[in-house]
Every structure is written in structure tokens, then in C-alpha cells.
Amino acid sequence: MHNLLDNIQEILLMGPGPSSVPPSVSQAMAKPTIGHLDPYFIKIMDEIKERLRTVLNTGNELTIPMSGTGSAGMEAAFVNLIEKDDPVLIIKNGVFGTRMEDVAGRLGADVDTLEFEWGTPVRVDQVKAKLDHKKYAIVAVVHAETSTGVLNPVAEIGELLRGTETIYLVDAVTSLGGIEIRMDDWGIDALYSGTQKCLSCPPGLAPLSFSPKAVAKLEARKTKVPNWYLDLTLIMSYWKGASRAYHHTAPINMHYGLYQALQVILEEGLDAVYTRHLENHKLLVQGLADLGLDMLVEEQSRLPMLNSVKIPAGVDEAGIRSNLLTKHKIEIGAGLGPLAGKIWRIGLMGHTARPENVHRLLEALKQEIG
Ligand SMILES: *Cc1c(COP(=O)(O)O)cnc(C)c1O
């Protein structure tokens, strides 16, 4: 019988995710599957929690990977924290802020939005003005907006909310493992991420962390969490305590992958990892400038791990992306929404952020743009 898996080619993943996976993570995922209540697996779970706390700079007890991709993390954060008619502010400047608005709205929240032009960062003075005239149960923002390449001022927004009753919810899907996150220092109450961006693990888990304040809001709910699968009040009885109760079968081998991905990052050292992302970003931006290509985002708000490049007039953007993939075995991303056809999105996420990859892409682009 034929087998399509025999012909999968290795592609250098320089798009908006997934990123290229280091061999040690792939090998970890190929280890023998053991039971989800096996005491040895529970040891692995406990160390994953500890390692996630380290990379997030948090002491939050409720820090676990949710089963599912980054969007499951988003859904989990909102579904556990929102009760019907809760006033929620979504600060948005791209696709993922817009997705937050959709998720919160479906849960019956009373959603306000504060929108900024795609490609520009959130302006803290405007957030302050918004917060000055209304009290919100939850304020949510995306740290690294993968659809545009913009870094949002998460710490500064946290400062505005300090000492209030508002829950501060942050999407760290693309930022985790690429730029520093100080969850406790920045006053973040609920945060979620995903495995396939800067953690360089295949897609499948969504690290999530809730502060004691977020846990208190969860425990004070008047109604059940409206989604059984993502209900943290149930899931915590599997992730904590002496006797672990079955809720759903943990995706065992995905957890091996995440464990190893965190091992790789912590062995390199968090500061070294962030510096490597920044240096490769600078190398890429310089190389693109040498090819006559400009960046979408102004310098002080650029993400190192997601680089939005303006497509020059007369260039066949889809054709070049297709040639990069078929001829050069490199994947880059297209623009989304209002930026479709206007930008390419070049990822330097996790394991992918290396000079040899930057040079390989620049060489290929040079050939294709001519
Ligand atoms: C990728 C991404 C998500 C969604 O994650 P999936 O793994 O695709 O479900 C959410 N937020 C941001 C900022 C992302 O980059």
C-alpha cells in the first residue's frame, strides 16, 4: 500500500507558525506512550508545570498546558472567566484581537473594543482614557500580534490595571519563548500560549496560567463553566493534588514534546534565547533592506519573531511564496485581512531563529525577486 508519509519533505518553516521543530523534540514525541495516570507521567506533568512557571516568571499554582492549540487556550481563558453580561474590553490591532472579540461575544459578555490600525501598536494613553470612564471585569490584549508583527505594550497596560478588580488577560501565543514575559511583575491574571510558535514544538498544547485573582473569579462563578472540555474546575483535579482524577485522556506524547521543548529553551538560557531572536531579526531586517524591501511596522514596535515585509509594486507575492516553497523548501506567510496581498510575514520563531536560516531565505528571495 502506498504511504504519503514516506514523501514528506523537510521544509524550513519561516512563516507565522508552525516553526521548525528541533530533532530532540521530534525524538521525544516518538518515545513510548505510557498511561495518563502512570506515576511516571505524573512526574513529567509536574515538571512541565514547574518549567512553564519559570518561562512565564510566575508563581501561579494554576499553570498547565491545555489540550488543543493556541485557540483552545484562548477559549479556555475566556470561557472560565466570563459570566454572562460581564463588561469586557478587547484591545485589538489584528486578527487575534478580533478572534478574542468573537470568543468573548459568543459567551454573552458585554464586549467593548478599542481598535488601533493594523501594523501600529496599542496606545496606552487611549487605553487609559477608556478605563477612566468604565470599569471592566476583564481587559484583554495580544502581546505579540502575529497577523501584523506588532509588539503591544503589555507591561504598561498592566500598570494601568494594578490594584483594580479587573482581570488582565493576555495572549502570549507568539511571544512565549521569543521575548521576555514577566507575568507576575506585569500584573497579568490570565495568560495562554501555544506550542508551535517560539516553543518550536508541533501544534497541540496551549500553556495557560491563572493568577490567584483569576482563580478567585473562577471559584466565585454563579454558573457552571459553559464548556465541559475546557472547564478548569474539573481539569485541576487531574493536574494537582495527591490523587489525580481522570477528566480527559491527556495527549501523552504531545506532553513529551513540550517537556523537551522547554528543556531546550532552559538549557540555552532564557536571556540567550531572547538575544538570539533579536540578533537574527536585525540580521534579517538588514538583509531585506539590502534587497530594497521595507518593513511594515516602525522600528520600536517590531516583533523579533514575526517580520512583516511590504511587497514592492509589481511583485507577484503569491508566486514568489509558492516558488520559495517548491524550489527552495522554505515557507513564509501571506498577509491577512486588510494586509492581504500587501505584506509577507517572515517568522523567526524558536529553533528557526538562526543565522544560517536567515541567509538561506535572503539568498532565495534575491533569486526570486531578481
Ligand atoms: C497562532 C496564534 C493563535 C492561535 O493559535 P492556534 O494554535 O492557531 O490555535 C492565537 N493568538 C496568536 C497571537 C497567535 O499567533
The ligand as an SDF file (V2000), in Angstrom:
LIG
                    3D

 15 15  0  0  0  0  0  0  0  0999 V2000
   -1.2930   31.3600   16.3250 C   0  0  0  0  0  0  0  0  0  0  0  0
   -1.9560   32.3050   17.2630 C   0  0  0  0  0  0  0  0  0  0  0  0
   -3.1580   31.9900   17.9220 C   0  0  0  0  0  0  0  0  0  0  0  0
   -3.9520   30.7470   17.6240 C   0  0  0  0  0  0  0  0  0  0  0  0
   -3.2430   29.6110   17.8530 O   0  0  0  0  0  0  0  0  0  0  0  0
   -3.6260   28.2300   17.0800 P   0  0  0  0  0  0  0  0  0  0  0  0
   -2.5190   27.3490   17.5610 O   0  0  0  0  0  0  0  0  0  0  0  0
   -3.5380   28.5350   15.6200 O   0  0  0  0  0  0  0  0  0  0  0  0
   -4.9450   27.8010   17.5180 O   0  0  0  0  0  0  0  0  0  0  0  0
   -3.6640   32.8940   18.8270 C   0  0  0  0  0  0  0  0  0  0  0  0
   -3.0330   34.0560   19.0770 N   0  0  0  0  0  0  0  0  0  0  0  0
   -1.8950   34.4140   18.4390 C   0  0  0  0  0  0  0  0  0  0  0  0
   -1.2500   35.7150   18.7620 C   0  0  0  0  0  0  0  0  0  0  0  0
   -1.3220   33.5450   17.5170 C   0  0  0  0  0  0  0  0  0  0  0  0
   -0.1880   33.8840   16.8950 O   0  0  0  0  0  0  0  0  0  0  0  0
  1  2  1  0
  2  3  1  0
  2 14  2  0
  3  4  1  0
  3 10  2  0
  4  5  1  0
  5  6  1  0
  6  7  2  0
  6  8  1  0
  6  9  1  0
 10 11  1  0
 11 12  2  0
 12 13  1  0
 12 14  1  0
 14 15  1  0
M  END
$$$$
